[in-house]
């Protein structure tokens, strides 16, 4: 069994800035915040082609 998830978003920025925001862990951490205590949570996001 294989599972797939596809999401489509539109952003009003350059592809370079968007890619940097998604692949730089310090920038990504600013997007992902623990609402309970206001601290950015750890992440292990690793973009993979395919």
PDB file of N, CA, C and O in Angstrom:
ATOM      1  N   UNK A   1       0.847  -1.170   0.000  1.00  0.00           N
ATOM      2  CA  UNK A   1       0.000   0.000   0.000  1.00  0.00           C
ATOM      3  C   UNK A   1       0.896   1.237   0.000  1.00  0.00           C
ATOM      4  O   UNK A   1       1.864   1.313   0.756  1.00  0.00           O
ATOM      5  N   UNK A   2       0.570   2.186  -0.839  1.00  0.00           N
ATOM      6  CA  UNK A   2       1.301   3.452  -0.813  1.00  0.00           C
ATOM      7  C   UNK A   2       0.313   4.583  -0.568  1.00  0.00           C
ATOM      8  O   UNK A   2      -0.834   4.543  -1.014  1.00  0.00           O
ATOM      9  N   UNK A   3       0.782   5.574   0.142  1.00  0.00           N
ATOM     10  CA  UNK A   3      -0.045   6.733   0.453  1.00  0.00           C
ATOM     11  C   UNK A   3       0.594   7.970  -0.158  1.00  0.00           C
ATOM     12  O   UNK A   3       1.818   8.059  -0.248  1.00  0.00           O
ATOM     13  N   UNK A   4      -0.210   8.899  -0.568  1.00  0.00           N
ATOM     14  CA  UNK A   4       0.308  10.141  -1.138  1.00  0.00           C
ATOM     15  C   UNK A   4      -0.497  11.317  -0.601  1.00  0.00           C
ATOM     16  O   UNK A   4      -1.702  11.218  -0.373  1.00  0.00           O
ATOM     17  N   UNK A   5       0.184  12.407  -0.411  1.00  0.00           N
ATOM     18  CA  UNK A   5      -0.448  13.645   0.021  1.00  0.00           C
ATOM     19  C   UNK A   5       0.080  14.752  -0.871  1.00  0.00           C
ATOM     20  O   UNK A   5       1.290  14.903  -1.043  1.00  0.00           O
ATOM     21  N   UNK A   6      -0.818  15.511  -1.427  1.00  0.00           N
ATOM     22  CA  UNK A   6      -0.420  16.610  -2.306  1.00  0.00           C
ATOM     23  C   UNK A   6      -1.132  17.876  -1.854  1.00  0.00           C
ATOM     24  O   UNK A   6      -2.355  17.891  -1.719  1.00  0.00           O
ATOM     25  N   UNK A   7      -0.371  18.930  -1.622  1.00  0.00           N
ATOM     26  CA  UNK A   7      -0.933  20.213  -1.214  1.00  0.00           C
ATOM     27  C   UNK A   7      -0.483  21.275  -2.201  1.00  0.00           C
ATOM     28  O   UNK A   7       0.635  21.224  -2.713  1.00  0.00           O
ATOM     29  N   UNK A   8      -1.346  22.225  -2.463  1.00  0.00           N
ATOM     30  CA  UNK A   8      -0.984  23.314  -3.370  1.00  0.00           C
ATOM     31  C   UNK A   8      -1.218  24.640  -2.668  1.00  0.00           C
ATOM     32  O   UNK A   8      -2.308  24.900  -2.158  1.00  0.00           O
ATOM     33  N   UNK A   9      -0.190  25.474  -2.644  1.00  0.00           N
ATOM     34  CA  UNK A   9      -0.266  26.791  -2.024  1.00  0.00           C
ATOM     35  C   UNK A   9       0.272  27.826  -2.996  1.00  0.00           C
ATOM     36  O   UNK A   9       1.106  27.512  -3.845  1.00  0.00           O
ATOM     37  N   UNK A  10      -0.195  29.041  -2.876  1.00  0.00           N
ATOM     38  CA  UNK A  10       0.334  30.141  -3.672  1.00  0.00           C
ATOM     39  C   UNK A  10       0.866  31.202  -2.714  1.00  0.00           C
ATOM     40  O   UNK A  10       0.165  31.627  -1.795  1.00  0.00           O
ATOM     41  N   UNK A  11       2.100  31.624  -2.934  1.00  0.00           N
ATOM     42  CA  UNK A  11       2.749  32.628  -2.097  1.00  0.00           C
ATOM     43  C   UNK A  11       3.171  33.809  -2.956  1.00  0.00           C
ATOM     44  O   UNK A  11       3.569  33.637  -4.108  1.00  0.00           O
ATOM     45  N   UNK A  12       3.084  34.996  -2.399  1.00  0.00           N
ATOM     46  CA  UNK A  12       3.491  36.196  -3.127  1.00  0.00           C
ATOM     47  C   UNK A  12       4.920  36.568  -2.741  1.00  0.00           C
ATOM     48  O   UNK A  12       5.155  37.577  -2.077  1.00  0.00           O
ATOM     49  N   UNK A  13       5.854  35.747  -3.164  1.00  0.00           N
ATOM     50  CA  UNK A  13       7.277  35.968  -2.921  1.00  0.00           C
ATOM     51  C   UNK A  13       8.060  35.279  -4.030  1.00  0.00           C
ATOM     52  O   UNK A  13       7.478  34.641  -4.907  1.00  0.00           O
ATOM     53  N   UNK A  14       9.357  35.408  -3.987  1.00  0.00           N
ATOM     54  CA  UNK A  14      10.172  34.724  -4.994  1.00  0.00           C
ATOM     55  C   UNK A  14      10.358  33.266  -4.598  1.00  0.00           C
ATOM     56  O   UNK A  14      10.250  32.920  -3.422  1.00  0.00           O
ATOM     57  N   UNK A  15      10.634  32.421  -5.566  1.00  0.00           N
ATOM     58  CA  UNK A  15      10.877  31.005  -5.284  1.00  0.00           C
ATOM     59  C   UNK A  15      12.110  30.842  -4.399  1.00  0.00           C
ATOM     60  O   UNK A  15      12.168  29.926  -3.579  1.00  0.00           O
ATOM     61  N   UNK A  16      13.092  31.725  -4.560  1.00  0.00           N
ATOM     62  CA  UNK A  16      14.307  31.651  -3.740  1.00  0.00           C
ATOM     63  C   UNK A  16      14.002  31.910  -2.265  1.00  0.00           C
ATOM     64  O   UNK A  16      14.491  31.194  -1.391  1.00  0.00           O
ATOM     65  N   UNK A  17      13.193  32.936  -1.992  1.00  0.00           N
ATOM     66  CA  UNK A  17      12.838  33.236  -0.597  1.00  0.00           C
ATOM     67  C   UNK A  17      11.978  32.127   0.001  1.00  0.00           C
ATOM     68  O   UNK A  17      12.156  31.759   1.163  1.00  0.00           O
ATOM     69  N   UNK A  18      11.058  31.602  -0.779  1.00  0.00           N
ATOM     70  CA  UNK A  18      10.202  30.525  -0.292  1.00  0.00           C
ATOM     71  C   UNK A  18      11.021  29.274   0.005  1.00  0.00           C
ATOM     72  O   UNK A  18      10.856  28.663   1.060  1.00  0.00           O
ATOM     73  N   UNK A  19      11.897  28.890  -0.913  1.00  0.00           N
ATOM     74  CA  UNK A  19      12.725  27.704  -0.713  1.00  0.00           C
ATOM     75  C   UNK A  19      13.613  27.868   0.519  1.00  0.00           C
ATOM     76  O   UNK A  19      13.788  26.928   1.295  1.00  0.00           O
ATOM     77  N   UNK A  20      14.168  29.057   0.695  1.00  0.00           N
ATOM     78  CA  UNK A  20      15.004  29.325   1.866  1.00  0.00           C
ATOM     79  C   UNK A  20      14.191  29.193   3.153  1.00  0.00           C
ATOM     80  O   UNK A  20      14.672  28.635   4.139  1.00  0.00           O
ATOM     81  N   UNK A  21      12.962  29.705   3.145  1.00  0.00           N
ATOM     82  CA  UNK A  21      12.102  29.615   4.329  1.00  0.00           C
ATOM     83  C   UNK A  21      11.749  28.174   4.663  1.00  0.00           C
ATOM     84  O   UNK A  21      11.560  27.839   5.832  1.00  0.00           O
ATOM     85  N   UNK A  22      11.658  27.316   3.648  1.00  0.00           N
ATOM     86  CA  UNK A  22      11.307  25.914   3.871  1.00  0.00           C
ATOM     87  C   UNK A  22      12.505  25.034   4.198  1.00  0.00           C
ATOM     88  O   UNK A  22      12.345  23.992   4.833  1.00  0.00           O
ATOM     89  N   UNK A  23      13.694  25.432   3.779  1.00  0.00           N
ATOM     90  CA  UNK A  23      14.860  24.560   3.932  1.00  0.00           C
ATOM     91  C   UNK A  23      15.856  25.035   4.977  1.00  0.00           C
ATOM     92  O   UNK A  23      16.768  24.288   5.331  1.00  0.00           O
ATOM     93  N   UNK A  24      15.711  26.241   5.475  1.00  0.00           N
ATOM     94  CA  UNK A  24      16.586  26.754   6.535  1.00  0.00           C
ATOM     95  C   UNK A  24      15.865  26.521   7.862  1.00  0.00           C
ATOM     96  O   UNK A  24      14.822  27.124   8.114  1.00  0.00           O
ATOM     97  N   UNK A  25      16.410  25.657   8.703  1.00  0.00           N
ATOM     98  CA  UNK A  25      15.694  25.254   9.919  1.00  0.00           C
ATOM     99  C   UNK A  25      15.404  26.425  10.849  1.00  0.00           C
ATOM    100  O   UNK A  25      14.369  26.426  11.515  1.00  0.00           O
ATOM    101  N   UNK A  26      16.283  27.422  10.916  1.00  0.00           N
ATOM    102  CA  UNK A  26      16.018  28.564  11.796  1.00  0.00           C
ATOM    103  C   UNK A  26      14.856  29.407  11.264  1.00  0.00           C
ATOM    104  O   UNK A  26      14.076  29.949  12.047  1.00  0.00           O
ATOM    105  N   UNK A  27      14.738  29.520   9.945  1.00  0.00           N
ATOM    106  CA  UNK A  27      13.612  30.255   9.361  1.00  0.00           C
ATOM    107  C   UNK A  27      12.324  29.446   9.487  1.00  0.00           C
ATOM    108  O   UNK A  27      11.269  30.005   9.787  1.00  0.00           O
ATOM    109  N   UNK A  28      12.402  28.152   9.262  1.00  0.00           N
ATOM    110  CA  UNK A  28      11.222  27.295   9.369  1.00  0.00           C
ATOM    111  C   UNK A  28      10.690  27.293  10.799  1.00  0.00           C
ATOM    112  O   UNK A  28       9.479  27.262  11.015  1.00  0.00           O
ATOM    113  N   UNK A  29      11.591  27.325  11.769  1.00  0.00           N
ATOM    114  CA  UNK A  29      11.180  27.323  13.171  1.00  0.00           C
ATOM    115  C   UNK A  29      10.336  28.547  13.510  1.00  0.00           C
ATOM    116  O   UNK A  29       9.495  28.490  14.407  1.00  0.00           O
ATOM    117  N   UNK A  30      10.552  29.645  12.806  1.00  0.00           N
ATOM    118  CA  UNK A  30       9.748  30.846  13.048  1.00  0.00           C
ATOM    119  C   UNK A  30       8.303  30.641  12.604  1.00  0.00           C
ATOM    120  O   UNK A  30       7.396  31.285  13.132  1.00  0.00           O
ATOM    121  N   UNK A  31       8.079  29.746  11.634  1.00  0.00           N
ATOM    122  CA  UNK A  31       6.731  29.447  11.165  1.00  0.00           C
ATOM    123  C   UNK A  31       6.027  28.468  12.094  1.00  0.00           C
ATOM    124  O   UNK A  31       4.810  28.531  12.265  1.00  0.00           O
ATOM    125  N   UNK A  32       6.794  27.564  12.693  1.00  0.00           N
ATOM    126  CA  UNK A  32       6.243  26.467  13.489  1.00  0.00           C
ATOM    127  C   UNK A  32       6.421  26.818  14.967  1.00  0.00           C
ATOM    128  O   UNK A  32       7.511  26.667  15.519  1.00  0.00           O
ATOM    129  N   UNK A  33       5.360  27.282  15.595  1.00  0.00           N
ATOM    130  CA  UNK A  33       5.448  27.763  16.972  1.00  0.00           C
ATOM    131  C   UNK A  33       4.508  26.954  17.857  1.00  0.00           C
ATOM    132  O   UNK A  33       3.382  26.642  17.471  1.00  0.00           O
ATOM    133  N   UNK A  34       4.990  26.623  19.046  1.00  0.00           N
ATOM    134  CA  UNK A  34       4.159  25.960  20.045  1.00  0.00           C
ATOM    135  C   UNK A  34       3.245  27.023  20.655  1.00  0.00           C
ATOM    136  O   UNK A  34       3.714  27.905  21.373  1.00  0.00           O
ATOM    137  N   UNK A  35       1.960  26.944  20.377  1.00  0.00           N
ATOM    138  CA  UNK A  35       1.004  27.953  20.825  1.00  0.00           C
ATOM    139  C   UNK A  35       0.910  28.000  22.353  1.00  0.00           C
ATOM    140  O   UNK A  35       0.660  29.064  22.919  1.00  0.00           O
ATOM    141  N   UNK A  36       1.106  26.870  23.022  1.00  0.00           N
ATOM    142  CA  UNK A  36       0.954  26.813  24.472  1.00  0.00           C
ATOM    143  C   UNK A  36       1.930  27.722  25.211  1.00  0.00           C
ATOM    144  O   UNK A  36       1.534  28.458  26.115  1.00  0.00           O
ATOM    145  N   UNK A  37       3.217  27.672  24.825  1.00  0.00           N
ATOM    146  CA  UNK A  37       4.193  28.466  25.570  1.00  0.00           C
ATOM    147  C   UNK A  37       4.946  29.472  24.704  1.00  0.00           C
ATOM    148  O   UNK A  37       5.856  30.143  25.188  1.00  0.00           O
ATOM    149  N   UNK A  38       4.576  29.582  23.432  1.00  0.00           N
ATOM    150  CA  UNK A  38       5.161  30.583  22.564  1.00  0.00           C
ATOM    151  C   UNK A  38       6.559  30.284  22.072  1.00  0.00           C
ATOM    152  O   UNK A  38       7.184  31.145  21.453  1.00  0.00           O
ATOM    153  N   UNK A  39       7.073  29.088  22.328  1.00  0.00           N
ATOM    154  CA  UNK A  39       8.413  28.734  21.881  1.00  0.00           C
ATOM    155  C   UNK A  39       8.343  27.953  20.577  1.00  0.00           C
ATOM    156  O   UNK A  39       7.436  27.149  20.363  1.00  0.00           O
ATOM    157  N   UNK A  40       9.317  28.205  19.711  1.00  0.00           N
ATOM    158  CA  UNK A  40       9.404  27.434  18.471  1.00  0.00           C
ATOM    159  C   UNK A  40       9.762  25.998  18.822  1.00  0.00           C
ATOM    160  O   UNK A  40      10.648  25.759  19.644  1.00  0.00           O
ATOM    161  N   UNK A  41       9.077  25.043  18.202  1.00  0.00           N
ATOM    162  CA  UNK A  41       9.354  23.643  18.496  1.00  0.00           C
ATOM    163  C   UNK A  41      10.456  23.114  17.589  1.00  0.00           C
ATOM    164  O   UNK A  41      10.688  23.655  16.507  1.00  0.00           O
ATOM    165  N   UNK A  42      11.128  22.069  18.022  1.00  0.00           N
ATOM    166  CA  UNK A  42      12.156  21.429  17.214  1.00  0.00           C
ATOM    167  C   UNK A  42      11.513  20.839  15.972  1.00  0.00           C
ATOM    168  O   UNK A  42      10.355  20.422  15.998  1.00  0.00           O
ATOM    169  N   UNK A  43      12.269  20.808  14.888  1.00  0.00           N
ATOM    170  CA  UNK A  43      11.752  20.168  13.683  1.00  0.00           C
ATOM    171  C   UNK A  43      12.879  19.420  13.001  1.00  0.00           C
ATOM    172  O   UNK A  43      14.051  19.766  13.147  1.00  0.00           O
ATOM    173  N   UNK A  44      12.516  18.407  12.265  1.00  0.00           N
ATOM    174  CA  UNK A  44      13.498  17.637  11.499  1.00  0.00           C
ATOM    175  C   UNK A  44      13.067  17.585  10.034  1.00  0.00           C
ATOM    176  O   UNK A  44      13.255  16.575   9.354  1.00  0.00           O
ATOM    177  N   UNK A  45      12.494  18.674   9.565  1.00  0.00           N
ATOM    178  CA  UNK A  45      12.012  18.776   8.196  1.00  0.00           C
ATOM    179  C   UNK A  45      13.164  18.600   7.224  1.00  0.00           C
ATOM    180  O   UNK A  45      14.150  19.335   7.283  1.00  0.00           O
ATOM    181  N   UNK A  46      13.043  17.627   6.330  1.00  0.00           N
ATOM    182  CA  UNK A  46      14.062  17.379   5.316  1.00  0.00           C
ATOM    183  C   UNK A  46      13.371  17.244   3.966  1.00  0.00           C
ATOM    184  O   UNK A  46      12.791  16.201   3.665  1.00  0.00           O
ATOM    185  N   UNK A  47      13.430  18.302   3.144  1.00  0.00           N
ATOM    186  CA  UNK A  47      12.783  18.214   1.835  1.00  0.00           C
ATOM    187  C   UNK A  47      13.437  17.154   0.961  1.00  0.00           C
ATOM    188  O   UNK A  47      14.661  17.030   0.926  1.00  0.00           O
ATOM    189  N   UNK A  48      12.606  16.391   0.255  1.00  0.00           N
ATOM    190  CA  UNK A  48      13.094  15.313  -0.598  1.00  0.00           C
ATOM    191  C   UNK A  48      12.439  15.443  -1.967  1.00  0.00           C
ATOM    192  O   UNK A  48      11.225  15.619  -2.069  1.00  0.00           O
ATOM    193  N   UNK A  49      13.238  15.356  -3.003  1.00  0.00           N
ATOM    194  CA  UNK A  49      12.705  15.415  -4.364  1.00  0.00           C
ATOM    195  C   UNK A  49      11.945  14.136  -4.659  1.00  0.00           C
ATOM    196  O   UNK A  49      12.403  13.043  -4.326  1.00  0.00           O
ATOM    197  N   UNK A  50      10.782  14.272  -5.286  1.00  0.00           N
ATOM    198  CA  UNK A  50      10.042  13.096  -5.685  1.00  0.00           C
ATOM    199  C   UNK A  50       8.799  12.939  -4.924  1.00  0.00           C
ATOM    200  O   UNK A  50       8.056  11.984  -5.146  1.00  0.00           O
TER     201      UNK A  50
END
